[in-house]
């Protein structure tokens, strides 16, 4: 089985820390990811960014600009019977600012996120990141 997923994600940095969520479900379960997700019917990518960041982190996006688009293909286990799916994950990534870091949801949203947290970019952190979170951090290193 093959599947294409198009999502919108935010690179949000505050006080040299990157905002991440812990994935609750899907092929990236238990990995740390940029806040974001699937475009709903009728939404623009910008509207998706604002909605997903609010749902997953509790924070309000106040400013954003397109950073990059990229894709990754991989196989993952879909069901308990070990059937495999090929996933083509396309990401539209925005650099965004939030109103403030106060009110961060540290608990599950009951859907995609098992909580949000700030990853200190000045430390060598040992967290398992999704491909898009890895790409974002690599791009940030290139800019500095």
Beta strands, then each sheet from edge to edge (+ up, - down):
strand 1: 2-14
strand 2: 17-23
strand 3: 32-33
strand 4: 35-38
strand 5: 61-77
strand 6: 84-98
strand 7: 113-120
sheet 1: 3+ 2- 1+ 4-
sheet 2: 3+ 2- 1+ 6+ 5-
sheet 3: 3+ 2- 7+
end
